[in-house]
Amino acid sequence: MATRRRRPCLVCGTLTRNPSRCDPCQAAWQQQQDRVRGSAHQRGYTQQWRTTAAQAVAQHRAEHGDWCPGWKVPAHSATDLTADHIAPKAQGGTDSPDNVQVLCRPCNSRKRDQPC
């Protein structure tokens, strides 16, 4: 397994193996994000969503393996699969299983609040 090369934290300059910030600066950044956006729970991501999401990913893996259908890119192999709302919660989407699709993290990030 390759080790990540050390790089300076974007905030304080301390060398870290993290992608952008050292652990203390990342924690402070996340706290600020949570204050602005609200925590996942405050945004409506409850235990029901976590259960539905875990079931969707498990079912997808059982049927398709580690394969992302892609979002504005061709389908591809991916081990970092996540559940995503088809109709975003911010636009009135629900946590029901028929409003869930499975995408890899990069595709989920690319999609953001855009409906299918």
URFEN-V661441 format. One record per residue. N is the residue number from 1. RES is the residue in one small letter. SS is DSSP state (hx for helix, st for strand, lp for the rest). PSI is psi as a letter, one per 30 degrees, with the letter a starting at -180 (none if undefined). Layout:
BEGIN
n=N res=RES ss=SS psi=PSI
n=N res=RES ss=SS psi=PSI
END
This chain:
BEGIN
n=1 res=m ss=lp psi=k
n=2 res=a ss=lp psi=k
n=3 res=t ss=lp psi=k
n=4 res=r ss=lp psi=k
n=5 res=r ss=lp psi=k
n=6 res=r ss=lp psi=k
n=7 res=r ss=st psi=l
n=8 res=p ss=st psi=k
n=9 res=c ss=lp psi=k
n=10 res=l ss=lp psi=f
n=11 res=v ss=lp psi=e
n=12 res=c ss=lp psi=f
n=13 res=g ss=lp psi=f
n=14 res=t ss=lp psi=k
n=15 res=l ss=st psi=k
n=16 res=t ss=st psi=l
n=17 res=r ss=lp psi=f
n=18 res=n ss=lp psi=l
n=19 res=p ss=lp psi=e
n=20 res=s ss=lp psi=e
n=21 res=r ss=lp psi=l
n=22 res=c ss=lp psi=l
n=23 res=d ss=hx psi=e
n=24 res=p ss=hx psi=e
n=25 res=c ss=hx psi=e
n=26 res=q ss=hx psi=e
n=27 res=a ss=hx psi=e
n=28 res=a ss=hx psi=e
n=29 res=w ss=hx psi=e
n=30 res=q ss=hx psi=e
n=31 res=q ss=hx psi=e
n=32 res=q ss=hx psi=e
n=33 res=q ss=hx psi=e
n=34 res=d ss=hx psi=e
n=35 res=r ss=hx psi=e
n=36 res=v ss=hx psi=e
n=37 res=r ss=hx psi=f
n=38 res=g ss=lp psi=l
n=39 res=s ss=lp psi=l
n=40 res=a ss=lp psi=e
n=41 res=h ss=lp psi=e
n=42 res=q ss=lp psi=f
n=43 res=r ss=lp psi=g
n=44 res=g ss=lp psi=g
n=45 res=y ss=lp psi=i
n=46 res=t ss=lp psi=a
n=47 res=q ss=hx psi=e
n=48 res=q ss=hx psi=e
n=49 res=w ss=hx psi=e
n=50 res=r ss=hx psi=e
n=51 res=t ss=hx psi=e
n=52 res=t ss=hx psi=e
n=53 res=a ss=hx psi=e
n=54 res=a ss=hx psi=e
n=55 res=q ss=hx psi=e
n=56 res=a ss=hx psi=e
n=57 res=v ss=hx psi=e
n=58 res=a ss=hx psi=e
n=59 res=q ss=hx psi=e
n=60 res=h ss=hx psi=e
n=61 res=r ss=hx psi=e
n=62 res=a ss=hx psi=e
n=63 res=e ss=hx psi=e
n=64 res=h ss=hx psi=f
n=65 res=g ss=lp psi=a
n=66 res=d ss=lp psi=i
n=67 res=w ss=st psi=k
n=68 res=c ss=st psi=k
n=69 res=p ss=lp psi=f
n=70 res=g ss=lp psi=k
n=71 res=w ss=lp psi=j
n=72 res=k ss=lp psi=g
n=73 res=v ss=lp psi=l
n=74 res=p ss=lp psi=l
n=75 res=a ss=lp psi=k
n=76 res=h ss=st psi=l
n=77 res=s ss=st psi=k
n=78 res=a ss=lp psi=k
n=79 res=t ss=lp psi=f
n=80 res=d ss=lp psi=h
n=81 res=l ss=st psi=k
n=82 res=t ss=st psi=l
n=83 res=a ss=st psi=k
n=84 res=d ss=st psi=k
n=85 res=h ss=st psi=k
n=86 res=i ss=lp psi=e
n=87 res=a ss=lp psi=j
n=88 res=p ss=lp psi=k
n=89 res=k ss=hx psi=e
n=90 res=a ss=hx psi=f
n=91 res=q ss=hx psi=g
n=92 res=g ss=lp psi=g
n=93 res=g ss=lp psi=l
n=94 res=t ss=lp psi=l
n=95 res=d ss=lp psi=g
n=96 res=s ss=lp psi=k
n=97 res=p ss=hx psi=f
n=98 res=d ss=hx psi=f
n=99 res=n ss=hx psi=g
n=100 res=v ss=st psi=k
n=101 res=q ss=st psi=l
n=102 res=v ss=st psi=k
n=103 res=l ss=st psi=l
n=104 res=c ss=st psi=l
n=105 res=r ss=hx psi=e
n=106 res=p ss=hx psi=e
n=107 res=c ss=hx psi=e
n=108 res=n ss=hx psi=e
n=109 res=s ss=hx psi=e
n=110 res=r ss=hx psi=e
n=111 res=k ss=hx psi=e
n=112 res=r ss=lp psi=b
n=113 res=d ss=lp psi=g
n=114 res=q ss=lp psi=k
n=115 res=p ss=lp psi=l
n=116 res=c ss=lp psi=none
END
